[in-house]
Amino acid sequence: MELNGTRNGKTLNIALKGELDHHSAEYTRNWIDAVLKDKSIKELVIDMKGVTFMDSSGLGVILGRYRTLKERGGRLSIKNANKSIDRIFRMSGIYTLVDCTGM
């Protein structure tokens, strides 16, 4: 898993590339959480364009970051999920919690 992040004010944009599964979930979670220690970050935008596969561990990563941001009055957005990942998101009901764009 490759992660690239940029910050614009209170917004953190993260582009993921690779497989977001049980092998990469802990690394991804730790990387994002290290950046989110800065409590001035109120919005997290995750660009899924480069994600080729995701399992339930990946959902856990996203839901955990959603909770972190919600606790500080922020929000999480997902963009550019491919069809198979979009299907997982729809089946899980995650779109009732987070914004989505670029599907």
N, C-alpha and C positions, 0 to 999 in steps of 0.2 A: 504494500500500500504506500502510495506517495501522497503527501499532503502539502499543499501550498496555501499559505494564508496571507491575506493583506488586510490592513485595518484602515477604515475610513471613519474617523470620529468615533462614535459609539457602536459602529458596525464592524463585525469581523466576518470576512468572506473567506471561505475555505473551499478549495477545489480538491476533490478526491480522485485518485487514479489507481485502478487495480481492483482487487477483490476485497470486499468488506465482509469478512467471515470470521469464524472462531479463531483463525490464525492471526488475523490482523486487528481484531476488535480491541484488545487490551492496549496495543501500541497507539491506535487511533484515539481511543478514549483518553489515555494519558496525555497525548500531544495536545488535544483540544482543551482538556481540563487545565493544563499548565498555562495556556493562554487566557482561559476564562477566569483565572485567579484575579485578573484585573476586573474588579467589580464595576468599572465604568462602562464595560462592554454590555450593551443592552439588546443587541440584535446579532444573531448568528445566521448567516446565509451559507448553506451547504450546497455546492455545485456538484451534482452526481454524474455529470457528463462522462467522466472517465471511469466510472465504476462499471465493471463488466459482470460482477456477480455479487449478490448479497444474501446472507442467511439471517436467521433470527438474532444472531449475535450483533449483526449490523443494526437491526431494528433497536436492539437494546442500547447501542451507542447513541443513536439518534434520540430515543426517548429519554435517556438519562440527561443529555444536554438540554432537551426541552424543559425538563424539570428544573435544572439549574437556572436557566434563563427566566422561567416563570416565577421562581422564588424571588428574583430581583426585579420583577416587573417588566421583563423583556420578552422577546419573542424569537422564534426559530422559523426559518424559511428553507424550503428545499427547492432546487431548480434543476432542470435538465435531466431528470431521471429517464432512463430508457424504458421501453415498453415492459420488459420483464420486471424491472424494479418498481415501476409505477404500479404494476399489478399487485406486487407484494404490499406496497403501501396502501393500495385501495382495500385489499383483503384484510389488512391489519387494522384499518380504521384510523391510521395516523393522520390522514388529511383532515380529520375533525379537530386535530390539535395544532397542526402547523400549516403555514401558508405554502402554496406550491405555484411555481411558474415555469414556463418553458417546457411543458410536457409535450 
